[in-house]
Amino acid sequence: MSASKLQSWGHYPHAPQSSHPLSWRDAIQLELERVSARFGTTLAFGNGRSYGDSCLAATDHVLHMRGVGRFIDADWTAGVLRAEAGVTLGDVLALSVPRGWMLPVTPGTQFVTLAGAVANDVHGKNHHLRGTFGRHVRRFSLLRSDRAPTECAPGENDELFRATIGGLGLTGVIEWVEIQLMPVRSSRISTTSIRFDNLDGFFALSDELDAQHEYAVAWVDCLARGAALGRGLYMCGDHASDGDLSMPAARVRTVPFALPLSLINRYTLKPFNALYYRRQLHRTAHAQVDLIRFLYPLDSILHWNRIYGRRGFQQHQCVLPEAAARDALQAILSTIAQSGSGSFLAVLKRCGTLESPGLLSFPMPGVSLALDFPQHARRNDALFARLDAIVGEAGGRQYPAKDAHMGGACFRAAYPAWQQLERNRDPALMSRFWLRTTQQ
């Protein structure tokens, strides 16, 4: 057992995980049986980009899968790629983009593993056109403690296939994943950024422009009030029709250590948001940028989570059904603005109507809002209770991959298929999230 300790990206809850590292596929089954026999249960841990406790084992002993990170096979004519569980999305891009193929769906960081992308059924700025990551998974291999290795695909071990996509790593340890890529002709993205004055402005731009572009997302000023409530920047983009397919050289900075106190607070957030809102000289700006800069703006700052201080942070991400989204968003943003807490990166986007094959997939037709909050137990508990009530009354739900607070009743009401997932759960696997929301 390694002495290193792993944590979730939000560093909350503070539950350092004892790492049992793996480097070879043929060792996974034995290690799963050994660790679960010794400690009761375990969990696969990828690159630690889940924000809350869904990546934390109930026993605090995890199988660290990042070392199982090799490519297995690729068909560059059809754009089909097979790779081990620990390969990151960034690894895929570095190999595939120069050959004219792109991930069809990617979240806001390239540092997620393939298995993590499946287990959390990640989505991105093009959900309105491409749906979730799970829609582009062709097949995967699943290792369990109670049965032989199993290959899953649509129509082949279909129930286990659907339970694993968005199944939070509970149905088995993913050994490898095969995905369908999409063709691109350039590694650059043509972008348009439009400043809007309030929440109605976002909905007008989204109604008009989302369907015309591959990617669409908005930043909102979570502290704006009154007539400016929900003001922000709407950004859309498309892969350039021609140009260089080379990937840009990495240009990264790092936050070297966790600060004693969070830099994100009521004294810094308001002026930052005001400056960011006005950063464009004109209401509309056009540019062409490399895909890393557009899709992963925070990846250029390694360990950016450390700016929230030693106590870490929580993210509150919800999705609201279309009919109730406008009123619910007004209530949510008003509540956050009154609290004086919030995020410098508040992301607002429209989700589309394409269904995921996953049982517990987060997106639904409507609007998603994600904000980070510095960890402060008393303040966050009160604020999140109010936000959860608004989301629940609107018929929405929170994102398990980002959650560290949701109550069991709230989760079970929002995800009624949880019982079907529980029936497919490997008895040797248990996360702190699943224990908190379904077993207590």
Secondary structure, DSSP 4 states (H G I P E B T S, - for coil): --S-EE--TT--S--PEEEEE---GGGHHHHHHHHHHHHS-B-EE-SS--SSSTTSBTTSEEEE-TT---EEEEETTTTEEEEETT-BHHHHHHHHGGGTEE-S---S-S--BHHHHHHTT---TTHHHH--GGGGEEEEEEE-SSS--EEEBTTBSHHHHHHHTTSTT-S-EEEEEEEE-EE-S-SEEEEEEEEESSHHHHHHHHHHHGGGSSEEEEEE-TT--GGGTT-EEEEEEEE-SSS--PPPPP--EE--S--SS-S-SHHHHHHHHHHHHT-SSSSEEEEEEEHHHHH-GGGGEETGGGGG-TT-EEEEEEEEEHHHHHHHHHHHHHHHHHHT---SS-EEEEE-SPPPS-TT----SEEEEEEEEE--HHHHHHHHHHHHHHHHHTT-EE-GGG-S---HHHHHHH-TTHHHHHHHS-TTB-BHHHIIIII-
